[in-house]
Structures are given as structure tokens and as C-alpha cells.
């Protein structure tokens, strides 16, 4: 996983590469080569015209990277232009003079014809303030993005963003993708910077990664491939994990259904929904593969029904998902108190850890927890995953949502220290903080998941993976990655505004298949 670094740490890593024998021109050529290859691969080829790239060029090395990348794109058959902003000549660059000479100089008014607009103005040296001319160029680029769908791609850091602290000018470059050179910068995952970053792509430019230590890391595909469970050929449903979802209310019957289906799509062999009897028929009609357990009229009766069902299964459930759609009534609060009381079969104190299920506390279970002030003694340290959004974590920590988003990593770690459980802070770049002190970050912002029910889907993914044997922090990391990739796939089908939670669920199997199964064109080895 890629370590997130401060700008000073990035400069130190580059200096170490130079000290080890890499020259600065070599590093620039490596960065430009990766940028050009990415652009050439990701921008659609037009049938009857050369593709046209325009780069906004600043005075420093970021501008140099962009200019050399344009030269390499010309070599690949592109037409390229540069808009100089605070730079008065190309200067001495490690690229063919013949190719550099073919880069046209252009003006803001000529950006309209571009197939892609690159931001090569400030990079890692950027700050959250912009000269008027640069701000005007960025506003024009964003208007073209709106009018024509032209992608905006930042090189290393969107200009107008402070990569150290996440501050950002309102006119900062509004990237669809940010191509991080070498190592991603810590400020990019904080608001308001995160809004300007888009998707993070990490380009290998030959800089050695820093030791992980306690630095936050971006979750990557390789790490998740190594975490996800594989099934034995002779496996049956009782060996692939059991999940019990406890939630639902007359106005929120979709939430437990979404969590349960996501857990099943993640590979859990048996998934049961315990919900009010009045909504059971609706859930049954939607997902017939689920086991359904109608709850009684009182909290005590409901917990009794749940305990009896578990006893019928031999007294064991691998994972509980508690809270989706449960509501905040006195009945719901009492049910939760009863569920984790010492007399309950789900009281997972430290002396019963081996037989107790893992727990995901989501949605209204977190609201109950915030009112209560402390987790019940029935949930042992390290056995649960809390999945708050910024508002819910704010209530848990007595902070505002704005405070939480201003420094999500620190606040997620504070919650872990206070509650001794894994915490998943759902935000643009979701944070997974573990009781071992490690912090992992989702690899991409997910605007398509800003719709009702996607949090329930994530809770289901976490529970489904824990049921199959993953430890809470590992399940959380894998679920955040799988959920983000499923969201991206749903976005490609539906568009960012058209994605519903069930679209994300529909895309989970393909993501899981890509991460766990061999690349074959047939189903037989």
C-alpha cells in the first residue's frame, strides 16, 4: 500500500533518489513518461482527428513535467498546446528539441478544443492561494468541463491546494483525476482539498517508498487480493460464514435488506435478517435467498427470538450487523441494551471472545451508542467495527461534522483510542483506523456513493468478510476497497447521479471475481 507523505517527506524522498544516483532530469523524464502513458491510455481516440491535449504550465518543475509529457504525447501522435502561467519560456528540459518545438502556445480562449486539460502549474509546492490569471484559467477550464465533458487532470497536486494541510482556494483546479507522482500527499484526502482531487492515481517515477511506520497508507488492489478469502472445493454454506443482520423499522425496511444482500454477495454462506414482523414479507419478496426472523413486539421478546434462532443453529453466528434502519425509538434502544447484556448469548466479553461473533455497529446502533456514551461491556475490545459518517462520528466525539472532515485521520484515531474498536470513517476518502495504530485510506473518492443505502451496503460487506474469517481491520480495509470499486463500476453503468445502492450490490460479484479468481476466458481449468 502507498504511504501518504507530507510535501517535505516527498522532497526528501526525491533527494534520496538523486543521492542514490538518479539525476533530476531522469526523474522528470520518468514522471513525464508515466503521465503521457496514462493520458494516452485513458483519453478516447477520435476517429477523424488527432487527439488534442492542452497543459496549463507553471514556473517550476511541475510545469517542466507537463511540458515533457506533452512532447512525449506528440511522439505518440497527439497535437499539444501549452498555456504559460507565470512561466516565460520552456527553459532547459530533458526532451527532444524537435518535439518541444511542436508544442503550440495558446490562450485561455483556446481551451475549448482540448480533449484533455492538464494542470501543471504548481504541484507539490502549491498553496491555497492563486494569482488572478491562474484562477481565471482554472474557472475557464472548469466551465469547459461542464459544457463539453472535457476531463481535467492534475499533475501531482491540483494547483490551489495545499498538499500539507488540505486547505484550498475556491478557484483551485477541479480535477477529475490527480496523477500523484511517486507518493500521494497527505493533504489531498482532507477537505476542502479532497473536493478538488477527484480520483487518485499513483504513478511510479522511481522514488523509493518511505517506511510505513505509523504513516497512513492508501489501500491498493494487491493488498486486498491478499486479504480476501478463497473457498475450498468441498465448502458448504455452514463453512463460508454466517451473518445475522438486526435492524429495520416500518419506514426503513430497505436498510437491513441492503446490508444482508451485500453480505451474501461478499461470500457469506448464510445470511439472516432479524426485523419487525410487519416488514418481513417485503424483504422476502426482494431477496428470497435470505433467512428471515420476525421479531416480537417487545425488546425482551425480540432478543429471545434471536437467541432461540441462534441456538437452533448450534449456538453460533460468525458476524452481527446491528443498526441498519433500526430507528431511534425507545424500543430500538432497549433492544440494543438487551442484546449486549450479560444475560444475552451475544455478550462477547473478553472471556468469551473465541465463541462470540464479530460485530458491525452501523447507523442507528451508532446513534444509540452516542446517547449511551460508552460501548456496553458486552462488546470486547477489538471485536467490533464502527462505521460512522462525519456527523455520527461527531456525535460520538462531541465534535462538529466540519471538525471531523477537517482532519479525518486524527479524529478516526481518536475514536479508536477512546473505544478500542476498528473505526471506518465514511467520507470522500474513507478512513480505516485500527487498534494497532495503523490507518488505511480508500483509494478514491466516491461521489456516486452519496445516496441512501450505500452505508448499509458497506456494513454488509464488512460483516460478510468478517464472517468468512477476516479480522475486523482487514475486513474493513477490504470492504472499503471492494465497495469503492463496485461504486465505480455502477457509476460507469449509470452515471454519477444515477447510482442507487442496489446498483452497487449488483457490481460486487464482478469486483470479487476479479480480485479472487484467475484470469480465464472459460470456467474450466
C-alpha positions in Angstrom: 0.0 0.0 0.0 1.3 3.5 -0.8 2.3 5.6 2.1 0.8 9.1 2.3 3.5 11.8 2.8 4.0 15.4 3.6 5.5 17.7 0.9 8.7 17.8 2.9 8.9 14.0 3.0 8.3 13.9 -0.7 11.2 16.3 -1.3 13.4 14.2 0.9 12.5 11.0 -1.0 13.4 12.7 -4.3 16.7 14.0 -2.8 17.4 10.4 -1.6 16.8 9.2 -5.2 19.2 11.8 -6.5 21.8 10.9 -3.9 21.4 7.2 -4.9 22.4 8.0 -8.5 19.2 9.2 -10.2 19.6 12.7 -11.8 16.9 15.3 -11.7 16.4 15.1 -15.5 16.0 11.4 -15.2 13.3 11.8 -12.5 11.5 14.4 -14.8 11.6 12.1 -17.8 10.3 9.2 -15.7 7.4 11.4 -14.4 6.6 12.7 -17.8 6.7 9.2 -19.3 4.2 8.0 -16.8 1.9 11.0 -17.3 2.0 10.6 -21.1 1.3 6.9 -21.0 -1.7 7.4 -18.6 -3.2 10.2 -20.8 -2.7 8.2 -24.0 -4.4 5.1 -22.4 -7.3 6.9 -20.8 -8.5 9.5 -23.3 -10.6 8.1 -26.1 -9.1 8.1 -29.6 -11.1 10.2 -32.1 -11.9 8.7 -35.4 -11.0 11.5 -37.8 -8.7 13.8 -35.9 -5.6 13.8 -33.7 -6.3 14.0 -30.1 -5.5 17.4 -28.6 -4.0 18.0 -25.1 -3.6 21.4 -23.5 -1.5 21.8 -20.4 -1.5 24.8 -18.1 2.1 25.4 -17.3 3.6 27.0 -14.2 7.1 28.2 -13.4 8.6 25.2 -11.6 9.3 21.5 -12.0 5.6 20.7 -12.2 5.4 22.8 -15.4 8.5 21.0 -16.6 6.9 17.6 -16.0 3.9 18.7 -18.0 5.9 20.1 -20.9 8.0 16.9 -21.3 4.8 14.9 -21.1 3.3 17.0 -24.0 6.5 16.3 -26.0 6.0 12.5 -25.4 2.4 12.8 -26.4 3.4 14.4 -29.6 5.6 11.4 -30.2 2.5 9.2 -29.7 0.6 11.1 -32.4 -1.1 13.8 -30.3 -1.4 17.5 -31.0 -0.4 19.5 -27.9 -0.5 23.1 -26.7 0.7 24.9 -23.6 -0.8 27.9 -21.8 2.1 29.5 -19.8 1.1 30.9 -16.4 3.9 32.7 -14.7 6.4 30.9 -17.0 8.1 32.9 -19.8 9.9 30.2 -21.6 10.1 26.4 -21.7 13.6 26.5 -20.3 16.1 23.6 -20.5 14.1 20.4 -20.4 15.1 16.7 -20.8 13.2 16.2 -24.0 13.8 16.3 -27.8 14.0 19.9 -29.1 12.1 18.8 -32.2 9.2 17.6 -30.1 9.2 20.5 -27.8 9.2 22.8 -30.8 5.9 21.3 -31.9 4.1 22.3 -28.7 1.9 25.3 -29.6 1.5 28.2 -27.3 -2.2 29.0 -26.6 -4.5 31.2 -24.7 -7.4 30.7 -22.2 -9.8 31.4 -25.0 -8.5 28.4 -27.0 -9.0 25.7 -24.3 -12.4 24.8 -25.7 -10.9 22.5 -28.4 -8.9 20.3 -25.9 -9.7 16.6 -25.4 -8.0 16.9 -22.0 -6.7 19.8 -19.9 -3.7 19.1 -17.7 -2.8 21.2 -14.6 1.0 21.6 -14.5 1.0 24.9 -12.6 2.3 24.4 -9.0 2.3 20.8 -7.9 3.7 19.9 -4.5 4.9 23.5 -3.9 1.3 24.7 -4.2 -0.5 26.8 -1.6 -4.2 27.6 -1.1 -4.0 30.9 -2.9 -3.9 31.7 -6.6 -2.9 34.7 -8.8 -5.8 36.2 -10.7 -4.7 35.0 -14.1 -4.3 31.4 -12.8 -7.7 31.5 -11.1 -9.3 32.8 -14.3 -7.8 30.0 -16.3 -9.0 27.4 -13.9 -12.5 28.8 -13.9 -12.5 28.7 -17.7 -11.3 25.1 -17.6 -14.0 24.0 -15.2 -16.6 25.7 -17.4 -15.4 23.7 -20.3 -15.6 20.6 -18.2 -19.2 21.4 -17.5 -20.1 22.4 -21.1 -18.2 19.7 -23.0 -17.3 17.0 -20.6 -13.6 17.6 -21.1 -11.6 15.7 -18.4 -9.4 17.8 -16.1 -6.3 16.1 -14.8 -3.9 17.5 -12.2 -0.3 16.5 -12.2 0.8 15.5 -8.7 -1.4 18.1 -6.8 -4.3 20.2 -8.0 -2.9 23.8 -8.1 -4.5 26.0 -5.4 -4.5 23.1 -2.9 -2.1 23.0 0.0 -0.8 19.3 -0.1 0.3 19.5 3.6 -2.9 20.5 5.3 -5.7 20.2 2.7 -6.6 23.9 2.5 -7.8 25.0 -0.9 -8.7 28.1 -2.8 -12.3 28.2 -4.0 -10.8 28.6 -7.5 -8.3 25.6 -7.1 -8.1 23.4 -10.1 -11.1 21.0 -10.0 -9.6 17.7 -11.2 -11.4 14.6 -12.3 -8.2 12.7 -11.7 -4.9 13.6 -9.9 -1.8 11.8 -11.1 0.3 11.6 -7.9 4.0 11.4 -8.8 5.7 8.8 -6.6 3.9 9.1 -3.4 0.4 10.5 -2.5 0.3 13.7 -0.4 -1.4 13.7 2.9 -3.4 16.9 2.4 -5.2 15.6 -0.6 -7.6 13.4 1.4 -8.7 16.3 3.6 -11.5 18.7 2.8 -11.7 21.1 1.1 -8.8 19.7 -0.9 -10.4 16.4 -1.5 -13.2 18.0 -3.4 -10.6 19.2 -6.0 -8.7 15.9 -6.3 -11.1 13.5 -7.9 -9.6 10.0 -8.2 -6.1 9.5 -7.1 -3.8 7.6 -9.5 -0.3 6.8 -8.2 2.4 6.9 -10.9 5.8 5.1 -10.2 8.5 7.6 -11.0 11.4 5.7 -9.4 11.2 7.2 -5.9 11.6 4.6 -3.2 8.6 4.4 -0.8 9.2 5.5 2.8 9.0 3.0 5.6 5.3 2.6 6.6 5.7 3.1 10.3 2.6 4.7 11.6 2.0 6.7 8.4 -1.4 6.4 6.8 -1.5 4.3 3.6 -3.7 4.1 0.6 -5.4 0.7 0.2 -4.4 -0.9 -3.1 -5.6 -3.9 -5.1 -2.7 -6.1 -4.2 -3.2 -5.8 -0.5 -6.9 -6.6 -0.9 -6.2 -9.6 -3.1 -4.1 -11.0 -0.3 -6.8 -10.5 2.2 -9.9 -11.9 0.5 -10.9 -15.4 1.4 -10.8 -18.4 -1.0 -13.2 -21.3 -0.9 -12.4 -24.9 -0.8 -14.0 -27.0 -3.5 -15.9 -29.0 -0.9 -17.2 -26.0 1.1 -20.8 -25.7 2.0 -22.8 -22.8 3.4 -22.1 -23.5 7.0 -18.4 -23.3 6.3 -18.4 -20.0 4.4 -19.7 -17.8 7.2 -23.0 -16.9 8.9 -24.2 -13.3 9.3 -27.1 -12.0 11.3 -28.5 -8.6 10.4 -30.5 -6.9 13.2 -32.4 -3.8 12.1 -35.3 -2.5 10.2 -38.4 -0.5 11.0 -41.7 0.2 9.2 -40.2 3.2 7.4 -36.7 1.7 6.9 -37.2 -1.9 5.7 -34.7 -1.4 2.8 -31.7 -0.9 5.0 -31.4 -4.3 6.6 -32.2 -5.9 3.2 -29.3 -4.0 1.6 -26.8 -5.0 4.3 -27.9 -8.6 4.1 -27.7 -8.9 0.4 -24.3 -7.2 0.4 -23.0 -9.7 3.0 -24.3 -12.5 0.8 -22.6 -11.0 -2.3 -19.4 -10.7 -0.4 -19.5 -14.5 0.0 -21.2 -15.2 3.3 -22.9 -18.6 3.1 -25.9 -17.9 5.3 -27.4 -14.5 6.0 -30.4 -13.9 8.2 -32.3 -10.7 8.7 -34.0 -10.2 12.1 -36.5 -7.4 11.7 -40.0 -6.4 12.8 -42.6 -8.9 11.6 -44.5 -6.3 9.6 -41.7 -5.8 7.1 -40.5 -9.4 6.7 -42.8 -10.1 3.7 -41.4 -7.2 1.8 -37.8 -8.3 2.3 -38.7 -11.9 1.5 -40.1 -10.8 -1.9 -37.0 -8.8 -2.7 -34.2 -11.3 -1.8 -35.6 -14.9 -1.4 -32.1 -16.3 -0.6 -32.2 -14.6 2.9 -33.3 -16.4 6.0 -35.8 -14.2 7.8 -36.5 -13.9 11.5 -39.6 -11.9 12.6 -39.1 -10.1 15.9 -41.6 -9.7 18.7 -43.4 -6.6 20.0 -41.1 -6.1 23.0 -37.3 -5.8 23.2 -37.0 -8.8 25.5 -39.2 -11.0 23.2 -37.1 -9.9 20.2 -33.9 -10.8 21.9 -35.4 -14.1 23.0 -36.4 -14.9 19.4 -32.9 -14.1 18.2 -31.3 -16.2 20.8 -33.6 -19.2 20.1 -32.7 -18.9 16.4 -29.0 -19.0 17.1 -29.4 -21.9 19.5 -31.2 -23.8 16.7 -28.1 -23.3 14.6 -25.8 -24.8 17.2 -25.3 -21.6 19.2 -23.0 -19.9 16.7 -23.1 -16.9 14.4 -19.9 -15.5 12.9 -20.9 -11.9 12.5 -23.6 -9.5 13.6 -24.5 -6.4 11.7 -26.5 -4.2 14.0 -28.4 -1.0 13.3 -29.4 -0.6 9.6 -32.8 1.0 9.6 -33.4 0.2 13.2 -34.7 3.6 14.2 -34.1 5.6 17.4 -37.3 4.7 19.3 -37.2 3.6 22.9 -38.0 0.1 21.7 -34.9 0.1 19.5 -32.7 1.4 22.3 -34.0 -1.2 24.7 -33.4 -4.0 22.1 -29.8 -3.0 21.8 -29.3 -2.9 25.6 -30.9 -6.3 25.9 -28.9 -7.7 23.0 -25.5 -7.0 24.6 -26.5 -7.5 28.2 -24.7 -10.1 30.4 -27.7 -12.4 30.1 -27.7 -12.4 26.3 -25.9 -15.0 24.2 -24.3 -12.1 22.4 -22.4 -10.8 25.4 -18.9 -11.0 24.0 -16.8 -10.1 27.0 -13.1 -11.0 26.9 -13.5 -14.4 28.5 -15.9 -15.4 25.7 -14.1 -13.9 22.7 -13.4 -17.2 20.9 -17.1 -18.1 20.6 -18.6 -14.6 20.3 -19.4 -13.1 16.9 -17.7 -10.1 15.4 -20.0 -7.0 15.4 -20.6 -4.2 12.9 -22.3 -1.2 14.6 -23.9 0.9 11.9 -26.4 3.7 11.5 -28.9 3.7 14.4 -26.7 1.5 16.6 -24.2 4.3 16.4 -26.9 6.8 17.4 -27.7 4.6 20.4 -24.0 4.4 21.2 -23.7 8.2 21.1 -26.6 8.7 23.5 -25.2 6.0 25.8 -21.7 7.5 25.9 -19.9 4.2 26.1 -20.0 0.8 24.4 -21.6 -1.9 26.6 -19.2 -4.2 28.4 -20.7 -7.0 26.3 -18.6 -5.9 23.3 -15.0 -6.9 24.0 -12.1 -4.8 22.7 -11.2 -5.4 19.1 -14.3 -7.4 18.3 -16.3 -4.6 16.6 -16.2 -2.3 13.6 -17.8 1.1 13.9 -18.9 2.7 10.6 -19.8 6.3 11.2 -20.1 9.1 8.7 -18.8 12.5 9.8 -22.0 13.5 11.6 -22.2 10.3 13.5 -18.5 10.4 14.5 -19.0 14.0 15.5 -21.8 12.9 17.9 -19.6 10.1 19.3 -16.7 12.5 19.9 -18.8 15.6 20.7 -17.4 17.5 17.7 -19.0 19.0 14.6 -19.0 17.2 11.3 -16.9 20.1 9.9 -14.3 19.5 12.5 -14.2 15.8 11.7 -13.7 16.4 8.0 -11.0 18.9 8.5 -8.7 16.2 9.9 -10.4 12.8 9.4 -7.3 10.7 10.2 -6.8 12.3 13.6 -10.4 12.0 14.6 -10.7 8.4 13.4 -7.6 7.6 15.5 -9.2 9.4 18.5 -12.3 7.3 18.2 -10.1 4.1 18.1 -8.2 5.2 21.2 -11.5 6.0 23.0 -13.5 2.9 22.1 -10.8 0.3 21.3 -12.5 -0.9 18.2 -11.8 -0.6 14.5 -13.3 2.6 13.0 -14.4 3.2 9.4 -15.0 6.9 8.9 -17.1 7.2 5.8 -16.2 10.3 3.8 -14.8 11.2 0.3 -11.6 9.2 1.1 -12.9 6.8 3.7 -10.5 6.2 6.7 -10.0 2.8 8.3 -8.3 3.2 11.7 -7.3 0.1 13.7 -6.5 -0.6 17.3 -2.9 -1.5 16.3 -2.4 2.2 15.4 -2.4 1.7 11.6 -4.5 3.9 9.3 -5.6 3.0 5.8 -7.3 5.2 3.3 -9.7 4.4 0.5 -8.0 4.8 -2.9 -10.6 7.0 -4.5 -13.3 9.5 -3.6 -16.8 8.1 -4.3 -19.3 10.8 -5.2 -21.5 8.1 -6.7 -22.0 6.6 -3.2 -23.6 9.8 -1.9 -27.0 8.2 -2.0 -29.3 6.4 0.5 -28.4 2.9 1.4 -24.7 2.7 0.4 -23.6 2.9 4.0 -25.8 -0.2 4.6 -24.0 -1.9 1.7 -20.6 -1.2 3.3 -21.7 -2.6 6.6 -22.9 -5.7 4.9 -19.6 -6.1 3.1 -17.6 -5.8 6.3 -19.9 -8.2 8.1 -19.8 -10.7 5.2 -16.0 -10.7 5.1 -15.6 -11.0 8.9 -17.9 -14.0 8.8 -15.5 -15.6 6.4 -12.6 -15.2 8.8 -11.1 -11.8 8.2 -10.1 -9.9 11.3 -12.1 -6.6 11.8 -9.5 -4.2 10.4 -8.7 -6.4 7.4 -12.4 -6.9 6.7 -12.9 -3.1 6.9 -10.0 -2.4 4.5 -11.1 -5.0 2.0 -14.7 -3.8 2.2 -13.9 -0.2 1.7 -11.8 -1.1 -1.4 -14.4 -3.5 -2.9 -17.2 -1.0 -2.2 -15.3 1.8 -3.9 -14.6 -0.4 -6.9 -18.3 -1.6 -7.1 -19.3 2.1 -6.9 -17.0 2.9 -9.8 -18.5 0.1 -11.9 -22.0 1.2 -11.0 -21.0 4.8 -12.0 -19.8 3.6 -15.4 -23.2 2.0 -15.9 -25.5 4.6 -14.5 -23.5 7.9 -14.3 -22.6 9.5 -11.0 -26.1 10.9 -10.4 -28.0 7.7 -11.3 -26.3 5.2 -9.0 -28.6 3.5 -6.4 -27.4 1.3 -3.5 -28.7 -1.8 -5.2 -26.6 -0.9 -8.3 -23.5 -1.1 -6.1 -24.6 -4.5 -4.8 -25.1 -5.7 -8.4 -21.5 -4.9 -9.1 -19.9 -6.5 -6.1 -19.7 -10.1 -7.6 -17.7 -8.9 -10.6 -15.3 -7.0 -8.3 -14.9 -10.0 -6.0 -14.4 -12.3 -9.1 -11.6 -10.0 -10.5 -9.8 -10.0 -7.1 -10.1 -13.7 -6.2 -10.4 -15.7 -9.4 -7.9 -16.5 -12.2 -7.9 -14.6 -15.5 -9.5 -17.2 -17.7 -11.9 -16.9 -20.7 -13.7 -20.1 -19.7 -14.9 -21.6 -16.4 -12.8 -24.8 -16.6 -9.1 -25.0 -15.7 
